[in-house]
């Protein structure tokens, strides 16, 4: 099978910025308490925009920054941990908004790492179908599902969306390692009429052990040393988790891309938002190898190696 | 690419049977009014079972009827028009229930025909990954999202789930034609805090025109005449729609499988439930060709040709 090429990217954050000070006052915390524990300084919460609107804005950003013909998109996949509506799906609303003529649309619920599943599905469709572009969006409105009085989740989570446009590529490197562990699904949940629940200790253990193992076996599959990876672009869950994973896989701080400081943990949106930032800053060159890694509710986790 | 083989199937209907008489009294209708307009005599509504429980029961039925090792499932996809929980997804709950060790799980929201998308994704994973079985489930708890005072939807919709176990096959025939039309998404919706809404006339027009065209171009792709199809297994939306589609594609009543009388319109569950019935009745033989066709909210539609 062929690989995929990242053609363009975009992102969106709702306009209500929530700084740590908001929580410091609310929970009577020291100034540095949140930052030291999470690496987060600010996150964004949607006041009025729904999941479809947040998603559409990320695609609008992608179109505005890149000279691409959005009508040539043949597959739209939106990944989120929570969808507001059953029908039509967000992906269908995007098709409608940009009046895309011939397209397969679907929304995916696969915990916090459905964006990774979406990329992998897109690769298979780009390989085997007559599709020019696949548009994969990770989007979240987590603020709607958190108890703002719950210090465990409220300080962490933010809203936003990231959009990634993919094309088939003749590059050789593409590898993935996707795993689901429904057996441990109760440590991070978002159930009907309940707020998001997180058993912080168990999630920390899962993220720092299983995710490192997942990455190591991905690298082994392609016989690539971690030093050859330009950037690891992880789900931005918590800086302490990212540092621990980096240590376990032997990655430097420079390799392990971390932008949680400015956006918080945006579940499915976190990888495409970070990827968009790296692309905007022109930090990638042809033949660089990057590693995307998602993990979270489900439990679900997955990593993907792509050559730029 | 290879084709797929249907290895096993199962189904489940919740235990509260709603006969037409219930509506006849409620809406003061003549005895035959509903049946003449819809082809439906009874449907099932869940009283207490949630979407996960309904889905699990269909897998339990599949396991009880077939000598298959469920632990060898490597991909679980659940399609529904409405998911109750964000995390964990129903597919993850199924992995947990049957303690399936190595597996990729995801839930798909793609209107009423996400089951068709699920089958097509499964085919690509069975072809390219080391996966023994893929388990595709269409499941619905529509009764939770209907206004029981709305004659347009309440008389039509039922709950249930159908499970289909797939394996890679060397059979030659596999073809699909999946289309999304987000531009018309507002004629059949299931939005947050709203009941399912259906513009009956527009849905009828969409189903009888676009679905027939979709099937005709699918058959053309493989240069197969409709007479060579043993059964068309359509989404069971309404008998009048099925009769109209049959007429437009030149299929006989015997070819166009219709079991809506006993189950109602169960959205994503309708095709796998009908397929399960055909398999249970031993109506299929090796090298028969069947055509699955789904359509509905999104809008989304898709048809698949499979050789048995």
Interface residues (C-beta under 8 A of the other chain):
Chain A: X1 X76 X80 X81 X82 X83 X84 X85 X86 X87 X88 X89 X91 X92 X93 X94 X95 X96 X99 X100 X102 X103 X104 X105 X106 X107 X108 X109 X110 X111 X112 X114 X117 X121 X124 X125 X128 X145 X178 X179 X180 X181 X182 X183 X185 X186 X188 X189 X190 X191 X192 X196 X296 X297 X298 X299 X300
Chain B: X1 X76 X80 X81 X82 X83 X84 X85 X86 X87 X88 X89 X91 X92 X93 X94 X95 X96 X99 X100 X102 X103 X104 X105 X106 X107 X108 X109 X110 X111 X112 X114 X117 X121 X124 X125 X128 X145 X178 X179 X180 X181 X182 X183 X185 X186 X188 X189 X190 X191 X192 X196 X296 X297 X298 X299 X300
